[in-house]
Amino acid sequence: MKQLQEGNPLARAAVRAGMSEPTARKYARSGRMPSAVRAPHTWRTRPDPYEQVWPQIETWLKQDAGLQAKTIWAALNERDPGRFTPGQLRTLQRRLNAWRAQCGPPREVFFPQVHRPGEQAQSDFTDMRELAVTIGGDPFPHLLYHFVLTYSNWEWAQVCPSESFESLSAGVQGALWRLGGVPEEHRTDNLSAATHELAESRGRDFTVRYRELLDHYGMRGSRNFPGNAHENGDVESGNGHLKSALDQRLRLRGSRDFLSRERYATFIEECLAARNATRAERFAEERAVLRPLPARALPAYRELYARVSRWSVIRVGRGNYMLPSRLIGRRLIVRVHADVIECEYRGSLVARMERLVGAERDRIDYRHIIHSLVRKPGAFRRYVFREALYPTLTFRRAYDALVGEDDARADLEYVRILHLAASDGERTVEAVLAALLAEKAVPHYEAVRERVRGARTGAGVPDVVIGAPDLTCYDRLLGALAAEVAP
């Protein structure tokens, strides 16, 4: 009709509309659209199988509109077995959808918001285990801190082990300093790293440390209502989009294994840079109205004092960390970062360990206490941290084999083997233990020591032959240089 109104011939108008000339002539003569010509389909092609029981179904729906068609279909078949076939389930589903559209309860309405440049940033943590990333062949379960500007959708992300305040602080500050400015408002969900429960009102409020972080950067804090994740819609939807983009890049890369965490972090930064490049125009508009950064960043760690107990252990939070026994009784400064803890004594760093995450409660290194334990082998059987003294499954199997032969001497034998591992190398001792167990032999300390010594002697020292240097090459080099500078 539009083509005809513009003065085109009927044949040309029919071709452009994608129909035959006779069909176009029919609509041109009638002056009506195809939808107006087609008669409405108001009749049924087959009897409604639910017509007689529909009053009962409607009663159930009015009682609870959340009932599913499969539940109702099963209830009807229990009352009248064999009356309704599985092929009629789809018919019931359509009837229920029509009833909910006409008579059902109101549904939740979402209200799109107007975002202004530099007004708000949103933060969230997202679980990355579904990407199955490995570091050096070992599984790497981790979270990703995700920061998004709501106007331009510029985003930043970094790897973190848990939803701790240290992870949040490092993530927020890393994003702001990479961004080069500060938005007016920072919004999160009700994560425990930023909020705590109020004892009297049972509500939630920001923690003191999170308020200090907001005040340092001059940002206003806000959080969504519990259970309404859509209020943080930009970052919540961004989590899925970012993981999808990373997954596609991993597929294109052909491998999900990385040599180190640093290589993996670089991979994420490259993906973020590519995604942010498509938002350059709106980001430039937003960047112009961001407020300036403060003179310095806040330390993204928590500092506390801890004294090394007689167990050669310090308690940090709910976790135990073992230190060298020479530090027993010393008062240390402990810095708790997002992924590591650092221990300082009189200005010197004396220990640096991975931070305990999740259900982990102990980080025990047998090398720090084995020299004492080998003098007190009787303490091994009921030692609180005994499970941590099996470096690998092979060591545990070796101990079980010793117990099976002579339970009374098993502790002494195993502790001496562990002492040997601390002095001669854990991998060497583990290889010897594995060989003895494969031979169905009990791994006694003397047998293990002899094999370890044999392996060390058999390795020998390689012969290195260093020939006399050829000095004529220097003469040739100097001759060539002299020829170049000669007039």
Buried (B, 14 or more C-beta within 10 A) or exposed (E): EEBBEEEBEEEEBBBEBEBEBEEBBBBEEEEEEEEEEEEEEEEEEEEEBBEEBEEBBEEBBEEEEEBEBEEBBEEBBEEEEEEBEEEBBEBBBEBBEEBEEEEBEEEEEEEEEEBEBBBBBBBBBBEBEEBEBEBEEEEBEBBBBBBBBBBBBBBBBBBBBBBBBBBBBBBBBBBBEEBEBBBBBBBBBBBEBBBBEEEEEEEBBBBEBBEEBBEBBEBEBBBBEEEEEEBBBBBBEBBEEBBEBBBEBBEEEEEBBBEEBEEBBEBBBEBBEEBBEEBEEBBEEBBEBBEEBEEEBBEBBBEEEBEBEEBBBBEBBEBBBBBBBEBBEBEBBBBBBBBBBBBBBEEEEBBEBEBBBEEEEBBBBBBBBBEEBBEEBEBBEEBEBBEBBBBBEBBBBBBEBBBEEEEEBBBBBBBBBBBBBBEBBBEBBBBBBBBBBEEEEBBBBEBBBEBBEEBEEEEEEEEEEEEEEEEEEEEEEEEEEEEEEEE
